[in-house]
Structure formats: structure tokens, C-alpha cells
Amino acid sequence: MIDVLVIGGGNAALCAALMAREAGASVMVLESAPREWRGGNSQHTRNLRCMHDAPQDVLLEAYPEEEFWQDLLKVTGGITNEHLARVAIRHSATCRDWMRKHGVNFQPPLSGTLHLARTNAFFMGGGKALINAYYRSAEALGVQIRYDSPVDALELDGDRFVAARIGDTRIEARTCVLACGGFESNLAWLREAWGQNERGEWPADNFLIRGTRYNMGVLLRYMIDAGADIIGDPSQSHCVAIDARAPMYDGGICTRIDCVSLGVVVNRDAQRFYDEGEDFWPKRYAIWGRLTAMQPGQIAYSIIDAKAVGRFMPPVFPGTRADTLEDLARAVGLDVDAFVDTIHQYNAACRIGTFDHTVLDDCHTEGVTPAKTHWARPIDTAPFYAYPVRPGITFTYLGLQVDEDATVHFGGKPSPNLFAAGEMMAGNVLGKGYTAGVGMTIGTAFGRIAGTSAAAAALNKNEGARREAA
Ligand SMILES: Cc1cc2nc3c(=O)[nH]c(=O)nc-3n(C[C@H](O)[C@H](O)[C@H](O)COP(=O)(O)OP(=O)(O)OC[C@H]3O[C@@H](n4cnc5c(N)ncnc54)[C@H](O)[C@@H]3O)c2cc1C
């Protein structure tokens, strides 16, 4: 019988598989996707957020535990488990040497990548290269990998894992790590979670999915029905404003619209609806998907002028360009008078100080609602550009409640042999909000912990040894 069965094929799963194998366990990975689409959302990533007390290889200055924690506290509005969050944060200080050992290379961030040079380590070749490196290493270590293997049910004996089922195939194992993502690819479940709004719309009908189509939440649903302890609100997710022209799945990073803080954003009625300069973009970009989801028709337009060009990562689709505000409104189908009025009101409210996009500068508005609190400059220099945006779901936060050993709980009690990692339990740390790179921090930390715990449980090691190894 296999010692550790890992269900999922992304970062958290591979971290678990590699750690379990290194601990001496026999390991099998079941990945829903075919080989060419392996790696879930992890294949789309670029970096992970790391604490460090002094400059380290690709990371500048320091990013101490306390600052990381405060960042997390702020974006989640306190809906986070401090103990588990700190486990992940501390883990991020030391995981990169292990990642390198398995073939992951890091590179300094390119200029313009969202102020992340101090806090985030970028993968050379992105998440695709990271995933390929982990699969190579796993194969070399003798991890069995099965693609095209969507697990549709588990066999449990109370809180104990017995076997996984793929149709008629039954796979037994001593222990199991669930690392099969959230339910973000499941449009019907998203619709149910978001419900109908006061305008009679079903907001989720206008969502796009930024990553994989394989995270259908099948085992999350299974575990909920089986009585596992659940954490998180199904309507909470990492949800970014992405180009409305992006494909339904797998548009990836290049569909993100990063110029919000450099201009203004208006809804279908040509009205602004939120402070575009509230905070640094990495801490704030993930709120714009949700904000857009609240707007009529779930669509908005990010508007910039010539001064912003070259100051943000260029998106894959070109913006609609016009030489006058009136032409821009006409080109994207906004009411011309309402749009021009909104921009003129905003322009008149701008109090320009010293523009500096790398700090929370003193360019702000006065006397307009909503205010723009930083980087406020009039939109007055042609050509003007508009980018249509829609909510782009990255991953959902509803997940399984775990402890510091990544153990799944039933009725407050830990399962003897069932563990969870990555998006499946990220909701323990992320009740809402997001700070760039923390998804991979959580997945790497708890993936590694889950692998160690599962191997220890399978090989009958005691808990102390598990923790030491993790
Ligand atoms: C476009 C994009 C960019 C991102 N950029 C970053 C970034 O730079 N930094 C960062 O920290 N985070 C980023 N994220 C978030 C990040 O991808 C996730 O936090 C992280 O990858 C989650 O890892 P995971 O292993 O839990 O899930 P995934 O990588 O999604 O893996 C889940 C796996 O489970 C498999 N699976 C699902 N259901 C089943 C089943 N029933 N049976 C078998 N297998 C199943 C899937 O095929 C997949 O392989 C990004 C996400 C997207 C979409």
C-alpha cells in the first residue's frame, strides 16, 4: 500500500509529495489535469512573499516577521488565524534553499513589478518553471505521478482516510494530503455563492477565471458533506480586476490591469466608486475584482492619460485610445456627458504635490467623492486610454480547517491521517483580502508541513518528530 497519497498537482501538492518522499515514504500524486495542463493555478504564478531580517540573494533590505504579519492583518481585516499565519510567515524565511535544491531558480524582479523587490522572491521562468522543476525532482525521487486522474470521491472511516476513488478505480493509502485547490473553476458553485444582487443580477455570471479549469472543488464539497471542519466564506476569494476581453480560463497574469492607481476607474454609469490611490498596488490590487463585482453589469473602465504610459506592466490587450475624453467615452460606450463631468470633477479636485509612485505620495484630491488619496494627477494629457475590466477570480477562500501540522479536523478533533495544503486550507490565513505572493507562501509552507506530517503518520513517527522535520 502507498504511504502517502497526494491529491492535486500544483505547488502545495508537489511540496507535500517531495517532503513525504524525502522523509522516506512511498508517494503517489493524482493530478486531475492532463500532463500538459498540470500544475493548477501554481503554473501561473511569479513569486512568493518571504520574510527576511536582512538582504538575501534576490530580496532587498529587510521584511521582518512583524511587518509581514501586520500586512496580512491589514488586508484580512483581522479575519485570519494568527498562529497559522505566523507558521507560514516563519516558514517563508527558510524555504528557498529547499526550493533551490529541487530546481527552482530565483531572479530579481523587473522594474515596475508592483513594488515587490523587498518582499517577494520571483521564480526564474515563472510558476511554470517552478512546477516543471518540482515534477522533474519528484520523478527522479521515485514519486509516482498519475495525470488525467480527477478524484471524485474519498472513502472515509469516520475521520480516517481509507481510499480515493476515480470512477471505478480505488486507490488505498496509509495517509492522504488534499491539495486540490479551491472551487474557483466551478461556475455553478460561484453563482450559488454570490447569489443574486439587489439589481436582480447574478454577478458571478460575469466573472472570469484567471487560472486553471480543473479546480472544481469536488473534494471540498465531499469533505463538507462528510462533516469536516470548514473555514471561510464561500463568496470570499482573491478576485482581481482583469481585462474584460480575457478568456474564461487560464488568461493568467498578462490579463491583469495594473494602471488603476495611476488614473481613475469608472463604472458603467461613468461614475467613480473607490479610492484608486488607497495604498500600494500589491496590497490593494486584489480588492478591485470585488469592487467591480459590486458595480452594475460587473464591468468598469480603468482610465489613464499619457502621463501613466510606461509606469505599469503593459497588459496583453491594448487599451482603447482616443485624443479627447469625449471620443474615449464614445469608443467604450459610456455616456459622454457623464464621463466628461466625472473626469472634470476629479481633475478639479486634484492637489498635486510631488508625484512619486514608489511611495504613498502627497498627490491627493480634495472635495470629490470618493477621494483619491495618493498619486492623484489630473487626466488631462492626450492620448487617453480606457481598459475594460471584469472580476477575475484567482482562488476561493472556503476551505478545510487545519492545525499547525496541516491536519484536517472533524468536530474539532484531528484526523489521524488526512492533511490539507494550499488553497484547500488558505482560508485559515486569508479570511478576506490578499497581499501579493502570500498564496505561494501558504502553499509552500503548509504543503511541506502536510507532506512531513503525512509521512510521519504513515511511518508511525511521533508528533514531535513531525514538527521538528517541518
Ligand atoms: C494568474 C494567477 C497568478 C497568480 N500569481 C501568484 C503569485 O505570483 N504568487 C502567489 O503567491 N500566488 C499567485 N497566485 C495564486 C496561487 O496560484 C495559489 O495560491 C497557489 O498556486 C495555490 O496552490 P495549490 O497547490 O493549492 O493549488 P493549484 O496550483 O491550483 O493546484 C491544485 C491542483 O489540484 C488539481 N485538482 C483539482 N481537483 C482535483 C481532483 N478532484 N482530483 C485530482 N486533482 C485535482 C488541479 O488540477 C491542480 O493541479 C496566482 C494565481 C493565478 C490564477
The ligand as an SDF file (V2000), in Angstrom:
LIG
                    3D

 53 58  0  0  0  0  0  0  0  0999 V2000
   -2.9950   34.0660  -12.8370 C   0  0  0  0  0  0  0  0  0  0  0  0
   -2.5680   33.7520  -11.4430 C   0  0  0  0  0  0  0  0  0  0  0  0
   -1.4160   34.3240  -10.9220 C   0  0  0  0  0  0  0  0  0  0  0  0
   -1.0270   34.0710   -9.6290 C   0  0  0  0  0  0  0  0  0  0  0  0
    0.1410   34.6030   -9.1710 N   0  0  0  0  0  0  0  0  0  0  0  0
    0.5650   34.3390   -7.9330 C   0  0  0  0  0  0  0  0  0  0  0  0
    1.8480   34.7660   -7.4810 C   0  0  0  0  0  0  0  0  0  0  0  0
    2.6510   35.3440   -8.2190 O   0  0  0  0  0  0  0  0  0  0  0  0
    2.1800   34.4970   -6.1860 N   0  0  0  0  0  0  0  0  0  0  0  0
    1.3380   33.8030   -5.3370 C   0  0  0  0  0  0  0  0  0  0  0  0
    1.6710   33.6080   -4.1820 O   0  0  0  0  0  0  0  0  0  0  0  0
    0.1550   33.3270   -5.7610 N   0  0  0  0  0  0  0  0  0  0  0  0
   -0.2510   33.5740   -7.0350 C   0  0  0  0  0  0  0  0  0  0  0  0
   -1.4400   33.0430   -7.4710 N   0  0  0  0  0  0  0  0  0  0  0  0
   -2.2160   32.2120   -6.5300 C   0  0  0  0  0  0  0  0  0  0  0  0
   -1.5870   30.8250   -6.4980 C   0  0  0  0  0  0  0  0  0  0  0  0
   -1.6920   30.2660   -7.7710 O   0  0  0  0  0  0  0  0  0  0  0  0
   -2.2210   29.9050   -5.4920 C   0  0  0  0  0  0  0  0  0  0  0  0
   -2.2660   30.4730   -4.2320 O   0  0  0  0  0  0  0  0  0  0  0  0
   -1.3980   28.6130   -5.3860 C   0  0  0  0  0  0  0  0  0  0  0  0
   -0.8880   28.2360   -6.6170 O   0  0  0  0  0  0  0  0  0  0  0  0
   -2.2350   27.5120   -4.8580 C   0  0  0  0  0  0  0  0  0  0  0  0
   -1.5420   26.3030   -4.9620 O   0  0  0  0  0  0  0  0  0  0  0  0
   -2.3290   24.9640   -4.8000 P   0  0  0  0  0  0  0  0  0  0  0  0
   -1.3310   23.8900   -4.9910 O   0  0  0  0  0  0  0  0  0  0  0  0
   -3.1340   24.9950   -3.5710 O   0  0  0  0  0  0  0  0  0  0  0  0
   -3.3980   24.9730   -5.9890 O   0  0  0  0  0  0  0  0  0  0  0  0
   -3.2080   24.7030   -7.5480 P   0  0  0  0  0  0  0  0  0  0  0  0
   -1.8630   25.1050   -8.0010 O   0  0  0  0  0  0  0  0  0  0  0  0
   -4.3620   25.3140   -8.2410 O   0  0  0  0  0  0  0  0  0  0  0  0
   -3.2810   23.1410   -7.6560 O   0  0  0  0  0  0  0  0  0  0  0  0
   -4.4810   22.4390   -7.4770 C   0  0  0  0  0  0  0  0  0  0  0  0
   -4.3210   21.1330   -8.2250 C   0  0  0  0  0  0  0  0  0  0  0  0
   -5.3600   20.2360   -7.8830 O   0  0  0  0  0  0  0  0  0  0  0  0
   -5.7810   19.5630   -9.0580 C   0  0  0  0  0  0  0  0  0  0  0  0
   -7.1200   19.0580   -8.7820 N   0  0  0  0  0  0  0  0  0  0  0  0
   -8.2550   19.7600   -8.5550 C   0  0  0  0  0  0  0  0  0  0  0  0
   -9.2660   18.9310   -8.2660 N   0  0  0  0  0  0  0  0  0  0  0  0
   -8.7710   17.6780   -8.3080 C   0  0  0  0  0  0  0  0  0  0  0  0
   -9.3180   16.3830   -8.0980 C   0  0  0  0  0  0  0  0  0  0  0  0
  -10.6120   16.2090   -7.7730 N   0  0  0  0  0  0  0  0  0  0  0  0
   -8.5170   15.3070   -8.2420 N   0  0  0  0  0  0  0  0  0  0  0  0
   -7.2100   15.4460   -8.5630 C   0  0  0  0  0  0  0  0  0  0  0  0
   -6.6310   16.6440   -8.7690 N   0  0  0  0  0  0  0  0  0  0  0  0
   -7.4030   17.7460   -8.6310 C   0  0  0  0  0  0  0  0  0  0  0  0
   -5.6720   20.6040  -10.1330 C   0  0  0  0  0  0  0  0  0  0  0  0
   -5.6180   20.0600  -11.4250 O   0  0  0  0  0  0  0  0  0  0  0  0
   -4.3580   21.2800   -9.7340 C   0  0  0  0  0  0  0  0  0  0  0  0
   -3.2610   20.5970  -10.2470 O   0  0  0  0  0  0  0  0  0  0  0  0
   -1.8210   33.2420   -8.7900 C   0  0  0  0  0  0  0  0  0  0  0  0
   -2.9550   32.6140   -9.3150 C   0  0  0  0  0  0  0  0  0  0  0  0
   -3.3240   32.8580  -10.6310 C   0  0  0  0  0  0  0  0  0  0  0  0
   -4.5490   32.1750  -11.1850 C   0  0  0  0  0  0  0  0  0  0  0  0
  1  2  1  0
  2  3  1  0
  2 52  2  0
  3  4  2  0
  4  5  1  0
  4 50  1  0
  5  6  2  0
  6  7  1  0
  6 13  1  0
  7  8  2  0
  7  9  1  0
  9 10  1  0
 10 11  2  0
 10 12  1  0
 12 13  2  0
 13 14  1  0
 14 15  1  0
 14 50  1  0
 15 16  1  0
 16 17  1  0
 16 18  1  0
 18 19  1  0
 18 20  1  0
 20 21  1  0
 20 22  1  0
 22 23  1  0
 23 24  1  0
 24 25  2  0
 24 26  1  0
 24 27  1  0
 27 28  1  0
 28 29  2  0
 28 30  1  0
 28 31  1  0
 31 32  1  0
 32 33  1  0
 33 34  1  0
 33 48  1  0
 34 35  1  0
 35 36  1  0
 35 46  1  0
 36 37  1  0
 36 45  1  0
 37 38  2  0
 38 39  1  0
 39 40  1  0
 39 45  2  0
 40 41  1  0
 40 42  2  0
 42 43  1  0
 43 44  2  0
 44 45  1  0
 46 47  1  0
 46 48  1  0
 48 49  1  0
 50 51  2  0
 51 52  1  0
 52 53  1  0
M  END
$$$$
